[in-house]
Amino acid sequence: MLQEIKDLQRRAVSELLNKSARKQELTFRAPTGSGKTHMMADFMNQMLNNNADVVFLVSTLSKGGLATQNYDSFCKRRNDGTFTQLNPYLISTDISGEESLYIPTDYNVYILPRDLFKKNGRLMAGPMTAFLEQLTRGQLLGGQNKQIYLIKDECHQATNNLDAISPKFFTKIFNFSATPNLKRGQMPDVQITDEEAVHAKLIKRVEFGNDIDTVEDAICKFEEIKKQYLSLDINPCLIIQISNKDKAEEEWLRNIKPVLDKTEHQSLKWMLIVDKDKDCDTNDDLKKLKVNKWKEYAKLPASTIDIIIFKMVISEWWDIPRACMLYQVRDTQSKQLDEQVMGRVRRNPRLLDFEKLNTEQQELATTAWIWGILPQEQTKTMQVSLWNDEAIKQNISLKTIRIKTPTKRTDFDIETFFENKKNSVAPEDIFSLYRKLQNAETELQNLCYEYAGDSVSKWKEFMMNINSVQRQYNRYICNYEESMVVAEKETSFPMHSYYLETKNKNSAVKTWVWRKATVGAFAFDSDAESEWAGELQTIAEKHGAHLEPNEILNDQTCFLWGKNFLPNSEIRYEYYAEGIHSSYPDFVMKDTKGHIHLFEVKSVNHASQSNINTEEYEDKVRHLKECYRACSKKLEGYIFYLPLLKDDTWQITRYANGNEDVITLEAFQKSFNTD
């Protein structure tokens, strides 16, 4: 798993822990597929580690076995040593005859299928209240004097019965969802945005289809993508959603099944899932099995079901990472797509070993294709293309920096390194060693598995010496003179990219490398970025930047600049900060002398910092400065900048030839004068 993913999840959990000390109720929002259950388990584990008098009640949806999935997930993470403080129990009402319902009180994480706690249900008849009273009652009264923290998983769904008893029994409430209900006051206190999750490769970016595309257009696109998916060792899946139940049968018989019956599409395996099992259908051999078996099989990575047609809202429990396309059948009563529906096809199917994929495979694994009616609040994606890709690639070819890990060093032999190491007289148990490895950074984990292979004894040898390996690793990798190398292949701007439309627009930006199909200003990630783009535009105009680079095909001294949009970009510079990270400079500029200027824009203004931990932010800036100083020393003719906006003033840190200086905006502007 990429270090960026771990950092993003850990940051979210850390914010939850910090804010929970100050608030009685918190809402956490993270997009579907971003590891919400994992973060929930991590959050509870750290809470329990700090306070043994806390008990968690996790209320989750009853349908689709979501409660059981959560329970199994918590058990797995406890048993494999990841989160050892968890002691989960799944509340059930499955008892026979006159047997009385009883919930034991010697666990610390209770998973409650929400619909069990309902009027006239067995839990509401008294067992639930007795259980909660036993936990919270004082010890002098025979209770355990515990604090109960309620977690509402998928909190956008109502929990009226639990809400009614909340003041009496629950000390704190934590709401978890991809789509918190704002009307109920569930404003996110902590969140992972879609943009953050996409950038970390945690979820897929979305390419939206044309409004005029038919079901057959989507199926043809799927067949094209399916061939490409062979390189991922995954069978992809297209989900077709019929949102209007009244017209579902008509839509299936008139518009969908005739397409699937065509000769050119008959090799595709499909499955129709509707309300009643007797009306479900498939052209696979699964037909002889019960429908619940179909659903389980369809979710498997190796499943051969290509297309799943739903006559219902796709449930929160439907986790199918191999799904990469969603087509919503539209009619006059079709509902807008929501994040829960789109989330079904946005999971990264190669999340755990993503770094092992090549560039083309990574792009495929992190792209979803969706046709449907977008939510009104959905952020628009704007496609951009180079004015003339050949001209730009001729004129601006960039060197980048990579970190050479110890596994790639010819002078580092780990077997020789272990020869003089003595194992501990009292070695740790294998579960403790596994926990230690899970908490280690990604590169150290990779080093362990590359050394050990399938050998348990080698794995244990590595883990017995992991602290020594970590020290050796840190000594090497933090020495950028040794660990930083210039990438073998030079790169440039990609032919195509996209950005998310924001309010931070700058209509002055025109003479740069990008164009878009629609008329209007380009948008940027922040006010600071937008303002800095304006400064670069002014400099570019003074030094002959062209709107269309095809005018300067043979002019190698042209002035070019552009935003380094993240999607498809390979313009990155690696550095080390408790794991290998990549800096993608916000802007790239090539002047008439052939010098390369790279800019990472920052701001300390309150508006831009509202969701950022100040200490973490300053730590990141420090690592970036170390990175840029080292990169500028290795790359002659490359100048790196950290423009920092404070109030209305720019403070610009510049790195060239390994030297650092701090300049004003005026000095920066004058540095481009050629006289």
C-alpha positions in Angstrom: 0.0 0.0 0.0 1.3 3.5 -0.9 2.7 5.5 2.0 0.4 8.4 0.9 -2.6 6.3 1.7 -1.4 5.4 5.1 -0.6 9.0 5.9 -4.0 10.2 4.8 -5.8 7.6 6.9 -3.6 8.2 9.9 -4.1 11.9 9.7 -7.9 11.5 9.7 -7.8 9.2 12.7 -5.4 11.6 14.5 -7.8 14.5 13.9 -10.7 12.5 15.2 -8.8 11.6 18.4 -7.8 15.3 19.0 -11.3 16.7 18.4 -13.0 14.0 20.4 -11.4 15.4 23.5 -13.3 18.7 23.0 -16.7 17.6 21.6 -19.4 15.2 22.6 -20.5 14.5 19.1 -18.4 14.3 15.9 -19.0 13.6 12.3 -16.4 11.9 10.1 -16.9 12.0 6.3 -14.8 9.9 3.9 -15.7 8.7 0.4 -16.8 5.2 -0.2 -13.8 2.9 -0.8 -11.4 5.0 1.3 -11.1 2.5 4.2 -13.7 3.8 6.5 -14.0 0.5 8.5 -10.2 0.4 8.9 -10.0 3.9 10.2 -12.9 3.2 12.5 -11.1 0.2 13.9 -7.9 2.2 14.3 -9.8 5.0 16.1 -11.4 2.6 18.5 -8.1 0.8 19.1 -6.3 3.9 20.1 -9.2 5.1 22.3 -9.3 1.8 24.1 -5.6 1.8 24.5 -5.8 5.1 26.3 -8.9 4.4 28.3 -9.9 0.9 29.4 -13.2 2.2 30.8 -14.6 2.9 27.4 -17.0 0.6 25.5 -18.0 1.1 21.9 -21.4 0.4 20.5 -21.3 0.4 16.7 -24.7 0.8 15.1 -24.7 -0.3 11.5 -27.1 -1.3 8.8 -28.8 -4.6 9.1 -29.3 -5.3 5.4 -26.8 -7.2 3.3 -24.9 -8.5 6.3 -23.0 -5.2 6.8 -23.0 -5.7 10.5 -21.5 -9.1 10.1 -18.9 -7.7 7.6 -17.9 -5.1 10.2 -17.6 -7.7 12.9 -15.5 -10.0 10.8 -13.3 -7.1 9.8 -12.7 -6.1 13.5 -12.0 -9.7 14.4 -9.5 -10.1 11.6 -7.6 -6.9 12.6 -7.5 -8.1 16.2 -6.3 -11.6 15.3 -3.6 -10.5 12.9 -2.2 -8.2 15.5 -3.1 -4.9 13.8 -5.5 -3.6 16.5 -5.1 -5.8 19.5 -7.2 -3.7 21.9 -10.4 -4.6 20.0 -12.6 -7.3 21.6 -15.7 -7.4 19.3 -19.1 -9.0 19.8 -21.9 -9.2 17.3 -25.3 -8.6 18.9 -27.9 -11.0 17.6 -31.5 -12.0 18.5 -31.2 -15.5 17.1 -32.5 -17.6 20.0 -34.9 -20.4 20.1 -38.1 -21.1 22.0 -38.5 -19.5 25.4 -34.8 -18.9 25.8 -34.1 -15.4 27.2 -32.0 -12.9 25.2 -28.8 -12.0 27.0 -25.9 -9.7 25.9 -22.6 -10.4 27.7 -20.7 -7.5 29.2 -17.1 -8.6 29.0 -16.4 -7.2 25.5 -15.4 -3.7 24.5 -16.8 -3.3 20.9 -20.4 -4.3 20.3 -21.8 -4.3 16.7 -25.5 -3.7 16.6 -27.5 -4.4 13.4 -29.7 -1.3 13.5 -33.0 -2.9 12.6 -32.8 -5.3 15.6 -33.4 -2.4 17.9 -36.9 -1.7 16.8 -40.4 -1.4 18.4 -41.8 -4.8 19.5 -38.4 -6.4 18.8 -36.6 -8.7 21.3 -34.0 -6.1 22.1 -36.5 -3.3 22.8 -38.3 -5.6 25.2 -35.7 -5.1 27.9 -32.4 -6.9 27.1 -30.8 -3.9 25.5 -31.6 -1.5 28.3 -30.5 -4.1 30.9 -27.2 -4.5 29.0 -26.5 -0.7 28.8 -27.5 -0.2 32.5 -25.1 -3.0 33.6 -22.3 -1.3 31.7 -22.9 2.2 32.9 -24.2 1.6 36.5 -21.7 2.4 39.3 -19.7 -0.5 40.8 -21.3 0.0 44.2 -24.6 -0.8 42.5 -23.2 -3.9 40.8 -22.4 -2.3 37.5 -19.1 -1.7 35.6 -19.0 2.1 35.6 -18.1 2.2 31.9 -18.5 5.0 29.4 -20.3 4.0 26.2 -19.3 5.7 23.0 -21.9 5.3 20.2 -20.6 5.0 16.6 -23.2 5.4 13.9 -21.9 3.7 10.9 -23.7 5.0 7.7 -25.0 7.8 9.9 -27.1 9.2 7.0 -29.6 6.5 7.9 -31.9 7.3 10.8 -31.4 5.7 14.2 -34.5 7.1 16.0 -34.7 4.4 18.7 -31.0 4.8 19.6 -31.4 8.6 19.5 -34.2 8.3 22.1 -31.9 6.7 24.7 -28.7 8.6 23.8 -28.9 11.2 26.6 -29.1 8.5 29.2 -26.5 6.0 28.1 -24.0 7.4 25.6 -21.1 9.7 26.6 -20.0 10.5 23.1 -21.4 10.0 19.6 -19.4 9.5 16.4 -21.1 9.7 13.0 -19.3 7.9 10.1 -20.5 8.1 6.5 -19.6 9.0 2.9 -22.8 11.1 2.8 -23.6 12.6 6.2 -27.1 14.0 6.5 -26.6 17.8 6.7 -30.3 18.3 7.5 -29.7 16.4 10.8 -26.8 18.6 11.7 -24.1 16.1 10.6 -21.6 18.7 9.4 -18.2 17.0 9.0 -15.8 17.8 11.8 -13.1 15.7 10.1 -13.1 14.5 6.6 -11.1 13.0 3.7 -12.1 14.8 0.6 -12.6 13.1 -2.7 -9.7 15.1 -4.1 -7.4 13.9 -1.3 -8.5 10.3 -1.8 -8.1 10.4 -5.6 -4.6 12.0 -5.3 -3.5 9.3 -2.8 -4.8 6.7 -5.3 -7.2 5.5 -2.5 -10.2 5.8 -4.8 -10.6 6.1 -8.6 -11.1 9.4 -10.4 -14.3 9.6 -12.6 -14.7 10.0 -16.3 -18.3 11.0 -17.0 -19.9 9.7 -20.2 -21.9 11.8 -22.6 -25.6 12.4 -22.0 -26.5 10.9 -25.4 -24.7 7.6 -24.8 -26.9 4.6 -24.8 -26.7 1.3 -22.8 -25.0 -0.2 -25.8 -22.4 2.6 -25.9 -21.6 1.8 -22.3 -21.4 -1.9 -23.1 -19.1 -1.3 -26.0 -16.8 0.8 -23.9 -16.8 -1.9 -21.2 -15.7 -4.5 -23.8 -12.8 -2.2 -24.8 -11.7 -1.7 -21.1 -12.1 -5.4 -20.3 -9.3 -6.2 -22.7 -7.0 -3.7 -21.0 -8.0 -5.1 -17.6 -6.3 -8.4 -18.4 -3.0 -6.9 -17.4 -4.4 -6.3 -13.9 -5.4 -9.9 -13.4 -8.9 -8.7 -12.6 -12.2 -9.3 -14.2 -13.8 -5.9 -14.5 -17.6 -5.3 -14.1 -20.2 -2.9 -15.5 -23.1 -2.0 -13.2 -26.3 -0.9 -14.8 -28.8 0.7 -12.5 -32.5 1.1 -13.3 -33.6 3.8 -11.0 -37.3 3.9 -11.9 -38.8 0.7 -10.4 -42.1 1.2 -12.2 -40.4 1.0 -15.6 -37.7 -1.6 -14.7 -39.2 -4.6 -16.4 -40.0 -2.6 -19.5 -36.5 -1.1 -19.6 -34.9 -4.6 -19.2 -37.0 -6.3 -21.9 -37.0 -3.4 -24.4 -33.6 -1.7 -24.1 -31.1 -3.8 -22.2 -31.7 -7.5 -22.9 -31.9 -7.1 -26.7 -28.5 -5.5 -26.6 -27.0 -8.3 -24.6 -28.6 -10.9 -26.9 -26.8 -9.4 -29.9 -24.2 -11.8 -31.4 -21.3 -9.4 -30.8 -22.2 -9.2 -27.0 -23.2 -12.8 -26.3 -19.8 -13.7 -24.8 -20.6 -11.4 -21.9 -21.9 -12.9 -18.6 -24.7 -10.9 -17.0 -26.9 -11.0 -13.9 -30.2 -9.3 -13.2 -30.9 -8.5 -9.5 -34.4 -7.3 -8.6 -36.6 -7.2 -5.5 -37.9 -10.8 -5.7 -35.5 -13.7 -6.0 -37.9 -15.5 -8.4 -37.6 -12.6 -10.9 -33.8 -12.5 -10.9 -32.0 -13.9 -13.9 -28.6 -14.7 -15.3 -27.0 -16.3 -18.3 -24.3 -18.0 -16.2 -24.4 -21.5 -14.7 -25.1 -19.9 -11.4 -28.7 -20.0 -12.3 -29.1 -23.4 -10.5 -27.9 -21.8 -7.2 -29.8 -19.6 -4.8 -29.7 -15.8 -5.6 -27.8 -15.0 -2.4 -25.0 -17.2 -3.8 -25.0 -15.2 -7.0 -24.5 -12.0 -5.1 -21.5 -13.3 -3.2 -20.0 -14.8 -6.3 -20.4 -11.5 -8.2 -18.2 -9.7 -5.7 -15.2 -12.0 -6.0 -12.2 -10.6 -7.9 -12.1 -13.6 -10.1 -15.8 -13.6 -10.8 -16.7 -14.0 -14.5 -19.9 -11.9 -14.3 -19.3 -8.9 -16.6 -22.5 -7.0 -16.1 -24.8 -6.6 -13.1 -28.2 -5.0 -13.7 -30.0 -3.6 -10.6 -33.6 -2.6 -10.3 -32.9 -0.8 -7.0 -30.6 1.5 -5.3 -27.2 -0.1 -5.0 -26.8 -0.8 -1.3 -24.2 0.5 1.0 -23.0 -3.1 1.7 -22.3 -3.9 -2.0 -18.5 -3.8 -2.0 -17.2 -4.9 -5.4 -13.8 -3.4 -6.1 -13.5 -5.0 -9.5 -16.5 -2.8 -10.7 -15.2 0.0 -12.8 -18.2 1.3 -14.7 -21.7 2.5 -13.8 -24.5 3.3 -16.2 -27.7 4.8 -14.8 -30.7 4.2 -17.1 -32.4 7.6 -17.4 -36.0 8.5 -17.8 -38.3 11.3 -16.7 -38.4 10.0 -13.1 -34.7 9.0 -12.8 -33.0 10.2 -9.6 -29.7 11.9 -9.5 -26.7 9.8 -8.8 -25.4 10.1 -5.3 -22.0 9.5 -3.7 -23.2 6.1 -2.3 -24.1 4.9 -5.8 -21.0 6.2 -7.5 -18.9 4.8 -4.7 -19.7 1.3 -5.9 -17.3 1.7 -8.8 -14.6 3.9 -7.2 -12.7 1.4 -5.1 -9.1 0.8 -6.1 -8.9 -2.9 -7.0 -5.2 -3.1 -6.5 -4.9 -1.0 -3.3 -2.6 -3.3 -1.4 0.1 -3.7 -4.1 -0.6 -0.6 -6.2 3.1 0.4 -6.2 4.0 -2.8 -8.2 1.9 -1.7 -11.2 3.4 0.1 -14.1 2.1 3.6 -15.1 -0.5 2.3 -17.6 -1.8 -0.2 -15.1 -2.0 2.4 -12.3 -4.0 4.7 -14.6 -6.4 1.9 -15.4 -6.9 0.8 -11.8 -7.7 4.3 -10.7 -10.2 5.3 -13.4 -14.0 4.8 -13.2 -16.5 5.5 -16.0 -19.9 6.7 -15.0 -23.0 7.7 -17.0 -25.9 9.2 -15.1 -27.6 12.3 -13.7 -25.0 14.1 -11.5 -25.9 15.5 -8.1 -26.3 19.3 -8.3 -23.6 19.7 -5.7 -21.2 17.4 -7.6 -18.0 19.2 -8.3 -17.5 19.5 -12.1 -14.5 17.9 -13.8 -12.9 20.0 -16.5 -10.9 18.3 -19.1 -7.7 20.0 -20.4 -5.4 19.2 -23.3 -2.1 20.6 -24.5 -2.3 23.1 -27.3 0.2 21.2 -29.3 1.7 18.2 -27.5 4.5 17.6 -30.0 5.7 21.2 -29.8 5.6 21.3 -26.1 7.4 18.0 -25.6 10.1 19.2 -28.0 10.5 22.4 -26.0 10.1 21.2 -22.4 11.5 17.9 -21.3 12.0 17.5 -17.6 14.3 15.6 -15.4 12.8 14.2 -12.2 14.2 12.8 -9.0 13.6 9.3 -7.5 14.6 7.8 -4.1 16.8 4.7 -4.6 15.7 2.3 -1.9 18.1 -0.1 -0.2 16.7 -3.0 -2.2 18.0 -1.2 -5.3 21.5 -0.7 -3.9 24.2 -2.9 -5.3 26.3 -2.3 -2.3 23.7 -3.3 0.3 23.6 -7.1 1.0 21.1 -7.7 3.7 22.3 -11.3 4.3 25.8 -10.0 5.0 24.3 -7.3 7.2 22.6 -10.0 9.3 25.7 -12.2 9.7 27.0 -10.3 12.7 23.7 -9.6 14.3 22.6 -11.6 17.3 19.0 -12.5 17.9 17.3 -11.4 21.1 17.7 -13.8 24.0 14.0 -13.4 24.7 12.5 -13.0 21.2 9.1 -11.5 20.8 6.1 -13.7 19.8 5.2 -13.8 16.1 2.0 -11.7 16.7 4.1 -8.9 18.2 6.5 -9.1 15.3 3.7 -8.9 12.8 2.2 -5.9 14.6 5.6 -4.2 14.4 5.8 -4.9 10.7 2.3 -3.6 10.1 3.3 -0.3 11.8 6.5 0.0 9.8 6.6 2.2 6.7 5.8 0.7 3.3 9.4 0.5 2.0 10.6 -1.4 5.1 7.7 -3.9 4.7 8.7 -4.3 1.0 12.4 -4.9 2.1 11.2 -7.6 4.5 9.1 -9.5 2.0 11.8 -9.2 -0.7 14.3 -10.7 1.6 12.1 -13.4 3.2 10.1 -14.5 0.2 8.2 -17.6 1.3 10.6 -18.4 4.1 9.2 -18.1 7.6 12.6 -18.4 9.2 14.0 -15.5 7.1 10.9 -13.5 7.9 11.5 -14.0 11.6 15.3 -13.2 11.2 14.4 -9.9 9.5 11.9 -9.0 12.2 14.2 -9.9 15.0 16.6 -7.3 13.5 14.1 -4.8 12.2 15.3 -2.0 14.5 18.9 -2.4 13.2 17.6 -2.5 9.6 15.5 0.7 10.3 18.6 2.5 11.6 20.7 1.5 8.6 17.8 2.3 6.3 17.4 5.8 7.8 21.1 6.6 7.7 21.1 5.8 4.0 17.8 7.1 2.8 18.0 10.5 4.6 21.4 11.1 3.0 20.0 12.6 -0.3 23.5 12.8 -1.8 23.4 9.1 -1.9 19.7 8.1 -2.1 18.5 10.7 -4.6 19.0 9.7 -8.2 17.9 11.4 -11.5 15.2 9.3 -13.2 16.4 7.5 -16.3 13.6 8.8 -18.5 12.7 12.5 -18.9 9.1 13.5 -18.9 6.8 16.4 -19.8 3.2 17.5 -19.4 0.8 14.7 -20.3 -1.3 15.2 -23.4 -4.6 15.2 -21.4 -5.5 15.9 -17.8 -8.3 17.4 -15.8 -9.1 19.5 -12.8 -12.0 20.0 -10.4 -13.9 23.2 -10.8 -13.6 25.5 -7.8 -14.4 29.1 -7.0 -10.7 30.0 -7.2 -10.7 31.2 -10.8 -8.3 33.5 -12.7 -9.5 34.8 -16.0 -6.1 36.4 -16.8 -4.5 33.0 -17.3 -4.3 32.4 -21.1 -0.9 32.1 -22.6 0.1 28.8 -21.2 0.3 25.2 -22.4 -3.3 24.2 -21.6 -6.6 24.6 -23.5 -10.1 23.4 -22.6 -13.2 22.8 -24.7 -15.4 25.3 -22.7 -15.0 29.1 -22.6 -14.2 30.6 -19.3 -11.5 31.1 -16.7 -9.3 28.2 -15.4 -9.9 27.2 -11.7 -7.2 26.5 -9.1 -7.1 24.6 -5.8 -6.7 27.6 -3.6 -6.7 31.4 -3.6 -2.9 31.4 -3.3 -2.5 29.2 -6.3 -4.9 31.4 -8.4 -3.0 34.5 -7.4 0.4 33.0 -8.1 -0.8 31.8 -11.5 -1.6 35.5 -12.2 2.0 36.5 -11.3 3.4 33.8 -13.6 1.0 35.0 -16.4 2.4 38.5 -16.1 6.0 37.3 -16.4 5.1 35.0 -19.3 3.5 37.9 -21.3 6.6 40.1 -20.8 8.8 37.4 -22.2 7.0 36.3 -25.2 4.9 33.3 -24.1 2.6 32.1 -26.9 -1.0 31.1 -26.7 -0.5 28.3 -29.3 2.9 26.6 -29.2 2.4 25.4 -32.8 3.6 28.9 -33.8 7.0 28.1 -32.3 7.6 24.6 -33.4 11.2 25.2 -34.3 12.1 27.7 -31.6 13.9 26.0 -28.8 14.2 29.3 -26.8 10.4 29.8 -26.3 8.9 30.7 -23.0 6.4 28.0 -21.8 4.6 27.5 -18.5 1.6 25.6 -17.1 -0.1 24.1 -14.1 1.2 20.6 -13.2 -2.3 19.1 -13.0 -2.0 15.9 -10.9 -4.0 13.4 -13.1 -1.6 11.7 -15.4 1.4 13.8 -14.3 4.8 12.3 -13.9 6.4 15.6 -13.0 7.3 14.6 -9.4 10.3 14.7 -7.1 10.6 12.1 -4.4 11.7 12.8 -0.8 11.7 10.9 2.5 9.5 11.7 5.5 8.8 8.5 7.5 8.2 6.9 4.1 8.8 7.9 0.5 6.6 10.7 -0.8 6.3 12.6 -4.0 6.2 16.4 -4.5 4.2 17.4 -7.5 5.1 21.1 -8.1 2.1 23.2 -8.7 3.5 25.1 -11.7 6.3 24.5 -14.2 8.0 27.2 -16.3 10.8 27.1 -18.9 12.4 30.5 -19.7 14.1 31.7 -22.9 17.5 30.6 -21.6 16.3 27.0 -21.1 16.2 27.1 -17.3 13.4 25.1 -15.6 11.5 26.8 -12.8 9.3 24.7 -10.5 6.8 26.2 -7.9 5.1 24.7 -4.9 2.7 27.3 -3.7 1.8 27.6 0.0 -0.3 29.9 2.2 -0.5 30.5 6.0 -3.7 32.6 5.6 -6.6 31.3 7.8 -8.9 30.5 4.9 -6.5 28.1 3.3 -5.5 26.5 6.5 -8.9 25.7 8.0 -8.6 22.0 7.6 -4.8 21.6 8.1 -2.9 20.8 11.2 -0.4 23.6 11.7 2.4 21.4 13.1 2.0 18.8 10.3 1.9 21.6 7.7 5.1 23.2 9.0 6.8 19.7 9.1 5.8 19.1 5.5 7.2 22.4 4.4 10.5 21.6 6.2 10.7 18.3 4.3 10.0 20.0 1.0 12.7 22.5 1.6 15.2 19.8 2.2 14.0 18.0 -0.9 14.2 21.0 -3.2 17.7 22.0 -1.9 19.0 18.5 -2.7 17.1 18.4 -6.1 18.5 21.7 -7.2 22.0 20.5 -6.4 21.6 17.4 -8.6 19.8 19.2 -11.5 21.8 21.9 -13.1 19.6 24.7 -14.6 16.6 23.8 -12.4 15.4 26.3 -9.9 12.8 25.3 -7.2 10.6 27.8 -5.4 8.3 27.8 -2.3 6.1 30.9 -2.7 4.4 31.5 0.7 1.4 33.8 0.9 0.9 35.6 4.2 -1.9 38.1 4.2 -1.2 40.0 0.9 2.6 39.5 0.8 4.6 36.8 -1.0 7.7 35.4 0.7 9.6 33.3 -1.8 12.2 30.7 -0.8 14.4 29.8 -3.8 16.8 26.9 -4.4 19.4 26.8 -7.1 22.6 24.7 -7.2 21.9 23.5 -3.6 21.8 27.1 -2.3 18.8 28.7 -0.5 17.8 32.3 -0.5 14.6 34.2 0.4 13.4 36.9 -2.1 10.6 39.3 -2.5 8.0 39.2 -5.3 9.7 42.2 -6.9 13.1 40.5 -6.9 11.5 37.3 -8.3 10.0 39.3 -11.2 13.3 41.1 -11.9 15.2 37.8 -12.0 13.6 37.1 -15.4 14.9 40.3 -17.0 17.3 39.5 -19.8 19.1 42.8 -20.0 
